[in-house]
Amino acid sequence: MVSFGFSLLKHSVRGLAIGLFCVSAVAELKPIPADSSAPAPVVPESELPQDMIKAPGVANAAPKDQGPQKLQALVQLHTAEELRSLLSRAEQIANGEAEYNTDEPIALVLHGSEIEIFKRSNYRDNKDLVDLAARLDAFNVVDLKVCRRWMGENNLSEGDLPPFLEAVPYGGEEIQRLDGAGYAYF
């Protein structure tokens, strides 16, 4: 009985040590720079506890019963599917169908290959998505910004994109500016 108790205690302490190691490792995670070529690991939002769905170092947006918030969408995958999902989520928030409440447009800073979707020459292939973005921008649901640095590196000019997209010098700095201005991720 004593050896069983010691064995159980030893495994409990080992489990606690592993748990503490995991917690400290998570606490040490740093965001991947926007210009990093390494893909970011993605865990589906549905698999995370609601209190963990937030960007590193930024408070999660408060529930809508706590008054209006300033929100921004976090673009990670740089795909059409992700962009459609973020725009649809922004529309749900604007329609009061989500747990957030905002009086200001939701900021979306595009800083990767998703900008290609908006090229005038790609409009036919992406009409539904571009039209959704234009409609949400026109009704002040979202404020779409594109990274001028990424555009320059990929031979795109502002004239290649629809006029509702606002170019900012560097997407990473714009995201940090929004963080500093109190914009929470949804």
N, C-alpha and C positions, 0 to 999 in steps of 0.2 A: 504494500500500500504506500509506503514511504517512497519507494522508487517511482511508483506511478505518479504520485503527487509532485515529485521533483521533475519528472519528465514533462508533465503538464505545465509546470511553472516555467521550465526551460523553453518550451514551445511558445508559451504566452509571451515571455520576454522577447524571444526572437521575433514573434509576430509584431509586437509593439515596436521593436527596433526597426523592422522593415517598414512598418507604417510611418514611423517618424522620418525615416530616410526618404520615403516617397513624398511626404508632405514637405520636407525641406527641399527636395529636388524640384517640386512644383513651384515652391516659393522662389526658387532661383531662376526660373525660366525667363528668358528675355525675348521680346518680340523679334521676329525676323524682319530685317530692314526691307523696305518696299522695293529696293532695287536688287534684292537677293535673287539668284537664279534657282536656289534650292526650293522645292515645293514645301509648303507648310503642311504639317500633319493636320488632318481634319477629323474631328469627331462629330458625328451628326448631333445637332442641337437636341434632338429627341432623346439622346442617350445621356445628356447631362442634366444634373439637378438644376432647377430654375435659378437658384442662387449662385450658380457657377457660370451662367451664360453672360459673360462680359469680357471686354478686352483687358489685357494686362495693364494694371495700373490705373484703370478707369472705373469709377463707380457704375454699377448697373443702373439703368433707367428705373425710376420709381414707378409703382403702379399708378394707373390713371386717377385713382381717388386722391392722390397727393398733389394734384394740380398739374399744369402744363410743364413739359420738359423740353429741352433741346436735344434732338436725337441725330445720330449719324449712323449710316450703315457701314459695316466693315466688309470690304471686298477682299476676299482671300484667294479664290480659285481663278478669278479672271476669265470666267466662261459665260456664255450666253444664258445657260440654265441658272447659274448663280445670280446673274443680273436680273433675270425675269423674276426669280424668287424674291430678291430684295425689293424690287419695284412693287410686286404684288403685296408684300408685307407692308410696305409704306402706304399703299392704298388702303389696306385694311385698317391701319392705324388712323389714317385720315377719316375713314368712315366710322370710327368708333367701335370697330369690330375686334380690336386687340386690347391688351392690358395697359397700353400706354396712352397718354394724352399730350398732344402738342399743338401749339398755336403757330409754330414756325415751320417752314419747310424742312423736311428731313434731308440732311446733307449726304451726298454720295460723291466720294472722290474716286474717280476712275484713274488708275495709274498703271495699267498693264494692257495686255492684249485685248481686253474687252473693248477698248477704244476703237479697235478695227471694225467692230459691229456697226459703228455710227458713220463710217466712211460713206460718202454719197454713192460711190461705186458699188457698195454692198447693200444699198437700201432694199432692193428687190428681195434679196435673200433674208433680210432681217426686218422687213416692213412692220410686222406686228409688234416686235420688241421696240423698235425706234418710235413707232406711233404711240405706244404705251408710255415711253419715257417722255415724249413731247407733250402728251396730254397731261401727265402728272406734273410736269414742269410748268405748263401753262396755267394750271389751277393751283399753283404754289404748294403742291403736296411734297415735291422734292426740289432740291437745288443741286443739279448735276454739274460737277466740275471735272475737268480733264487735266492731266499732268502735261505741261508744255515740254518738259525735259524728255519724257517718254516719247512724245510726239516727234521731237527733233531727232532722237536716236533711231526712229522708225520712219523717217522721211514723210511725216504727215504735217500738214499745215492747218491752221484754223479754218481756212477756206475749204478744206476737204470734209469738214464736219458741219452738222446743222448748227444754226446760230443759237439755239437754246443751250448749248454746251458752253460753259464758261471755262476758259483756260486759266490755270494757275501756274506759276513758275515751276513748282516742284510739289508733287502730290503728297510725299511724306511730310513735308513741312506744313502743308495745309491740314493734314490729319492732326498733327501735333497742335496746330493753332486752334482747331476745333476742340480738341481735348482740353486745352487750357481755357477755352471759353465756356467750358462746362457741358459740352455735348457728350451725351452718353450713348453707348452702342445698344442697338436693339437686336 
